[in-house]
Amino acid sequence: MSVATYLERRGELKTYFDRTAVDAWARLTSDAPVGRIRATVRAGRDEMRRTILGWLPTDLTGRTLLDAGCGTGALAAALAARGARVVAVDLSPTMVELARQRSSVGDGPATIEFLSGDMTDPGLGQFDHVVAMDSLIHYESADVVRVLAGFAARTTRSMVFTYAPRTPMLSLMHLVGRAFPRADRAPMIAPIAATRLRAQLAGETGLRGWEFARQAHISQGFYKSHAMELIRP
């Protein structure tokens, strides 16, 4: 992994989500009214979460699961409700605290361990499943593949992740975004070519023994993301 690239981007993400965007994301991931653009992002994320949940067993009793980049905790809560013991980690301590507060409302699941830190930390433990929903979309394909290889060493059943597929529109947004001062924009999404990513995954020695399984493309207005499942037969 390009340490400088990964660490630099990780630092940008932590600053953005911990200081700049926490209020906006708290609103986006709630039932509060939002504008038209954010409404499409909310709808897309909801559809992606339903898709990922559909790929996992309805009964996760006794299984361990890593929610890598848990955000405000909606996916972690849904997985815990199925009986999983979930480790939910995010770079932003503020986002993690919000997720913890939301999970404790009413009869919220008690099987979620919320942590602030790096999702690649081996100290997080061993898991049956790993899910990284929209937490790798800011990294270049080489970094994505090596993060997944690190997960694979600690995972026994399946890994589900999403990436931003390279399309003409997303590439244009990527270029336009570079024209704005860094302080005025979010950390950039890194569009990835599907064929290149698949080739890199197939050639990664740390992923030997893993197979490609299901895929799904979700496009809702300004939300465009592609999910991929890797399984260990």
C-alpha positions in Angstrom: 0.0 0.0 0.0 1.2 3.5 -0.7 1.5 4.6 2.9 1.7 8.3 2.2 -1.4 8.2 0.0 -3.4 6.1 2.4 -2.4 8.0 5.5 -2.9 11.4 3.8 -6.4 10.5 2.6 -7.2 9.0 6.0 -6.3 12.2 7.7 -8.4 14.3 5.4 -11.4 12.0 6.0 -11.0 12.2 9.8 -10.9 16.0 9.7 -13.8 16.3 7.3 -16.2 13.9 9.1 -15.1 14.8 12.6 -15.3 18.6 12.2 -16.8 19.8 9.0 -19.6 17.4 8.0 -20.9 15.8 11.2 -24.0 17.9 11.4 -24.8 17.4 7.7 -24.3 13.6 8.0 -26.3 13.4 11.2 -29.2 15.0 9.4 -28.7 13.0 6.2 -28.8 9.7 8.1 -32.0 10.7 10.1 -35.6 11.2 9.1 -35.1 15.0 9.0 -36.1 16.9 5.8 -33.2 17.4 3.4 -32.8 19.1 0.0 -33.3 17.4 -3.3 -29.7 16.5 -3.9 -29.2 15.0 -0.4 -32.5 13.2 -0.7 -31.1 11.2 -3.7 -28.0 10.4 -1.6 -30.1 9.3 1.3 -32.3 7.1 -1.0 -29.2 5.6 -2.6 -27.5 4.8 0.7 -30.8 3.2 2.0 -31.0 1.0 -1.1 -27.3 0.0 -0.8 -27.8 -0.9 2.8 -30.8 -3.0 1.9 -28.8 -4.7 -0.8 -25.9 -5.5 1.5 -28.2 -6.8 4.2 -29.8 -9.0 1.6 -26.5 -10.7 0.9 -26.0 -11.6 4.6 -27.8 -14.3 6.5 -31.0 -13.2 8.2 -29.8 -15.1 11.3 -26.3 -14.0 12.4 -26.5 -15.4 15.9 -23.0 -16.4 17.1 -21.2 -14.7 14.2 -18.8 -11.7 14.4 -18.9 -8.9 11.9 -16.7 -5.8 11.3 -18.6 -2.7 10.1 -15.6 -0.9 8.6 -16.4 2.8 8.5 -19.6 2.6 10.4 -20.6 6.3 10.2 -23.7 6.9 12.2 -24.3 3.2 12.8 -27.5 2.3 10.8 -25.9 -0.8 9.2 -24.3 -1.9 12.5 -27.7 -1.7 14.3 -29.4 -3.8 11.6 -26.7 -6.4 11.8 -26.8 -6.6 15.6 -30.6 -7.0 15.4 -29.9 -10.2 13.4 -27.9 -11.5 16.3 -24.3 -10.7 15.2 -21.6 -9.4 17.5 -20.6 -6.3 15.7 -17.4 -4.3 15.9 -18.3 -0.9 14.4 -15.2 1.3 13.7 -14.9 4.8 12.2 -12.2 7.4 12.0 -14.4 10.1 13.4 -14.8 10.0 17.2 -17.8 12.4 16.8 -19.5 10.1 14.3 -18.9 7.1 16.5 -20.4 8.9 19.5 -23.5 9.7 17.5 -23.7 6.1 16.4 -23.4 4.9 20.0 -26.1 7.3 21.1 -28.5 6.2 18.4 -27.9 2.5 19.2 -28.8 3.0 22.8 -32.2 4.6 22.2 -35.1 2.4 23.4 -34.2 -1.2 23.1 -31.1 -0.7 20.9 -28.9 -3.7 20.4 -26.3 -4.3 23.1 -24.0 -6.4 20.9 -22.2 -3.5 19.1 -18.8 -2.4 20.2 -18.2 1.1 18.8 -14.6 2.2 18.3 -12.9 5.2 16.9 -9.8 4.3 14.8 -8.4 2.8 11.7 -10.5 0.0 10.1 -7.3 -1.8 9.0 -6.0 -2.3 12.5 -5.4 -6.0 13.1 -6.1 -5.5 16.8 -9.8 -5.2 16.0 -9.8 -9.0 15.8 -11.1 -11.9 13.7 -14.4 -11.9 11.9 -16.9 -14.1 10.1 -17.9 -11.2 7.8 -16.6 -7.7 7.0 -18.7 -5.0 5.5 -17.2 -1.7 4.2 -20.1 0.3 2.8 -18.9 3.5 1.1 -15.8 3.7 3.4 -13.3 2.8 0.6 -14.7 5.1 -2.1 -12.1 7.8 -1.3 -9.1 5.5 -2.0 -7.3 4.5 -5.2 -7.8 1.0 -6.4 -4.3 -0.2 -5.2 -5.1 0.9 -1.7 -8.6 -0.6 -1.8 -7.2 -4.0 -2.8 -4.6 -4.0 -0.1 -7.1 -3.0 2.5 -9.2 -5.9 1.5 -6.2 -8.3 1.6 -5.7 -7.2 5.2 -9.3 -7.9 6.0 -9.1 -11.3 4.3 -6.3 -12.4 6.7 -8.8 -11.9 9.6 -12.1 -13.0 7.9 -13.5 -16.5 7.5 -16.7 -16.2 5.4 -17.3 -13.1 3.3 -16.4 -9.5 2.6 -18.7 -6.9 1.1 -17.4 -3.6 0.0 -18.4 -0.7 -2.3 -16.5 1.5 -4.6 -17.2 4.4 -6.8 -17.4 3.2 -10.4 -15.6 5.3 -13.0 -18.2 6.9 -15.3 -17.9 10.0 -17.5 -20.1 12.0 -15.1 -18.2 11.0 -12.0 -14.9 11.6 -13.7 -16.1 15.1 -14.6 -17.2 15.8 -11.0 -13.8 14.6 -9.9 -12.0 17.0 -12.2 -14.2 20.0 -11.3 -13.8 19.3 -7.6 -10.1 19.8 -8.0 -10.7 23.4 -9.0 -12.0 24.3 -5.6 -9.8 25.2 -2.6 -9.1 22.2 -0.4 -10.6 23.8 2.6 -13.9 24.3 0.8 -14.6 20.7 -0.4 -14.9 17.3 1.0 -12.2 14.6 0.5 -12.5 13.6 -3.1 -14.1 10.3 -4.2 -11.7 8.2 -6.2 -13.5 6.7 -9.3 -12.3 3.2 -10.1 -12.5 1.3 -13.4 -14.3 -2.0 -12.7 -12.1 -4.1 -15.0 -8.9 -2.7 -13.5 -10.1 -3.3 -9.9 -11.2 -6.9 -10.7 -7.8 -7.6 -12.3 -6.0 -6.2 -9.2 -8.2 -8.3 -6.9 -7.5 -11.4 -8.9 -3.8 -10.8 -8.8 -3.5 -10.0 -5.1 -1.7 -12.8 -3.3 -3.5 -11.9 0.0 -6.8 -12.7 -1.6 -5.9 -16.2 -2.8 -8.7 -18.6 -1.9 -11.3 -15.9 -2.2 -13.9 -15.9 -5.0 -16.0 -13.2 -6.7 -19.7 -13.6 -5.8 -22.5 -11.0 -6.1 -22.4 -7.5 -7.5 -24.9 -4.6 -7.5 -24.8 -1.1 -9.0 -26.9 1.5 -7.1 -27.6 4.8 -8.9 -29.9 7.3 -7.3 -29.4 10.8 -8.5 -26.1 12.0 -7.0 -25.5 8.6 -5.3 -23.6 6.2 -7.5 -21.9 3.2 -5.9 -21.1 -0.4 -6.8 -21.1 -3.2 -4.3 -19.0 -6.4 -4.6 -19.0 -9.5 -2.5 -16.0 -11.8 -2.0 -16.5 -15.2 -0.4 -14.2 -17.9 1.0 -15.8 -21.2 -0.3 
